[in-house]
């Protein structure tokens, strides 16, 4: 059974490509995440503020796209970004952080 996941592409206020993730990312739905990420050319902001769960399969997808993503996360997933090492290779900011200039 696939875990509920909604992926919505869009644009941020600055015109940057954004992919909003709602739900849970696990091995049952990483193919949908890969398809969505591959469908957006160039740099993009991955908005995980409404993502409630991210397993190692999801982290593997993010690492594979590290060269072109910036991650915005909630305080729930911020420790996952740090301890997985993802924060060492991509820009990660929490919703509590101010936007980058």
C-alpha positions in Angstrom: 0.0 0.0 0.0 1.3 3.4 -0.9 1.6 6.0 1.8 -0.4 9.2 1.1 1.8 11.9 -0.5 0.8 15.0 -2.4 3.4 16.8 -4.6 2.5 20.2 -5.9 4.9 22.2 -8.2 4.7 25.9 -8.2 6.7 29.1 -8.0 7.9 31.1 -4.9 7.4 34.8 -4.5 10.9 35.3 -6.1 9.9 33.1 -9.1 12.0 30.1 -8.0 10.6 26.7 -8.8 9.1 25.1 -5.7 7.9 21.6 -5.0 5.6 21.4 -2.0 5.4 18.0 -0.3 2.5 17.1 1.9 2.2 13.8 3.8 4.9 11.1 4.3 7.8 10.1 2.1 8.8 6.4 2.4 9.8 3.6 0.1 6.3 3.1 -1.1 6.1 6.5 -2.8 9.7 7.6 -3.6 9.1 6.9 -7.3 6.5 9.7 -7.3 8.9 12.0 -5.7 11.7 11.2 -8.2 9.2 11.8 -11.1 8.2 15.1 -9.6 11.8 16.2 -9.0 12.8 15.1 -12.5 9.9 17.0 -14.0 11.3 20.3 -12.8 14.3 21.6 -14.6 17.1 23.4 -12.8 17.4 24.6 -9.2 14.4 24.2 -7.0 13.2 24.7 -3.5 11.8 21.5 -1.9 9.2 22.6 0.7 9.0 19.9 3.3 7.2 22.0 5.9 4.0 19.8 5.6 5.9 16.6 5.4 5.2 14.4 8.5 7.7 11.6 7.9 10.8 11.0 5.8 12.6 7.6 5.8 15.9 6.5 4.4 14.5 5.8 1.0 13.3 9.4 0.8 16.6 10.7 2.1 18.4 8.7 -0.7 16.2 10.6 -3.3 17.2 13.9 -1.7 20.9 13.1 -1.7 20.6 12.1 -5.4 19.2 15.6 -6.2 21.5 17.5 -3.8 23.2 19.4 -6.5 20.1 21.3 -7.4 17.8 21.5 -4.3 17.3 23.8 -1.4 15.2 22.3 1.4 12.8 24.2 3.6 11.7 22.1 6.5 9.8 22.2 9.8 11.3 21.8 13.2 10.1 18.2 13.1 12.4 17.2 10.2 15.3 19.6 10.9 17.1 17.1 13.1 16.8 14.4 10.3 18.4 16.8 7.8 21.3 17.4 10.3 22.0 13.9 11.5 21.6 12.3 8.0 24.3 14.7 6.7 21.9 16.2 4.1 22.4 19.6 5.7 26.1 19.3 4.9 25.5 19.1 1.2 22.4 21.2 0.6 21.0 24.4 1.9 18.5 23.6 4.6 16.4 26.2 6.4 13.7 25.8 8.9 10.4 27.7 8.6 11.6 29.5 11.7 14.7 30.8 9.8 14.4 34.0 7.7 14.7 33.5 3.9 18.1 33.7 2.4 18.8 37.0 0.7 
